[in-house]
Amino acid sequence: MDIKLKIGQRIKELREKAEMSQKDLAYTADLDRSYIASIENGQRNVSIVNIEKIAVALGVSLKEMFNNGEFDNNTKGSKRD
């Protein structure tokens, strides 16, 4: 799955868990609602600065944002030291 789609789906999952609308999240993160929608749909290459804004607005750490198994590096032949 494309990384942009994975990030978008995770943001949507966390937003819904926080019972926030896209408009609420956009306002709290100081971003545009249509920008949030395009991230959630995997259409945007979101910057790390905006990922941090979204995480803060959702009340989660960056670690928690990316800690759901979808972001594990399971590429064949890769090693972790």
N, C-alpha and C positions, 0 to 999 in steps of 0.2 A: 504494500500500500504506500502511496505517495506520502512523504513526510508532512507536506502542507495539510493534507487531509487528516492525518493522525493528530496533528496539533489542533486543528479545527474541531475535530470530534471530541478531543479531551477538554477543550475550553467549553464547548457546549455542555458536556457532561457535568463539569464543575459548576457552570452557570445555573443549570437546571437544579442541581443539588442545593445550591445556595438560594433557590427560588427567586432568581433574578430574571428579568426580561433582558433582551438585547439592549433596549433603551436604557435600562437601569445600569447595566454593566458599562455601556458606553459613557454615560454621564459620570459614573464613579471613577472610571479610568481616564477620563478626559480625552475620549476618542469618539469618532462619529459612529452612529448606529449602523450605517451601511458598511462601514469598515469592519465592524464586529461580524456582521452577517457574512461578508465575503471571506473573512478568516475561517469562520465555522464551516463554510462550504468548500474550503480548500482552494480558494481562488486567489489568495494573497500570500505573498512571501513576507511574513510578518517579522519585524526586527526584534532583536532580543530586548531592546528598550521597551517596545510595546508589549512584549510578552511579560516583562516585569510589571508594567503598569496594570495589565490584566490580572496577574497573580495577586498583586496587592489589593486590587478592587474586589477580587473573589475571596480574599482573606486566606490565601494559601501560599506556601513557600514555593520557590522554583522547583525544589526537590519533589515536593508533593505533586506539583503540576505534571512532572514527567515520570512519576513513580506509579505506573499502572500496568507495566508489562509490555505495552505496545511499543515502547521505546528501547527495549532491550536489544543489544547488538547480537543478533544471532546469525550473522553472515557466516557462511561456510568457510572454514579455514582461518577465521580471525582468532587472535589470541588476546587475552587480557593478562597483564603482568601484575 
